[in-house]
Amino acid sequence: MRFGIFVWIVLVVAAAASAWFAMQPSRRGPAWFWTAVCAILLVAFAASFVMLGGTADKTFLSLALYFLNWGMAAGGAAICAGVIVGLSAALAFKR
């Protein structure tokens, strides 16, 4: 479990650093766009836990949310959180 937490933290830091260095001050629009995309993915990840918790039916939506949950739990949420942090810091401090 500790190794999994360590990997998750490394993914957050790597995504934040990558987003910081990749953001160009002259291109603020794409930075806002990708911040919004990552925020929407995190909200969908959180909402899918609520939706999957109350049902056990095998519909296409439940299968899609199942794969979203495991993909985001494995690393997608860490990458999204890192991108949000890195781009937000770059938007605030890079001129």
Stockholm file with secondary structure:
# STOCKHOLM 1.0

chainA/1-95         MRFGIFVWIVLVVAAAASAWFAMQPSRRGPAWFWTAVCAILLVAFAASFVMLGGTADKTFLSLALYFLNWGMAAGGAAICAGVIVGLSAALAFKR
#=GR chainA/1-95 SS CHHHHHHHHHHHHHHHHHHHHHCCTTCHHHHHHHHHHHHHHHHHHHHHHHHHHTCCCCCHHHHHHHHHHHHIIIIIHHHHHHHHHHHHHHHHHCC
#=GC SS_cons        CHHHHHHHHHHHHHHHHHHHHHCCTTCHHHHHHHHHHHHHHHHHHHHHHHHHHTCCCCCHHHHHHHHHHHHIIIIIHHHHHHHHHHHHHHHHHCC
//
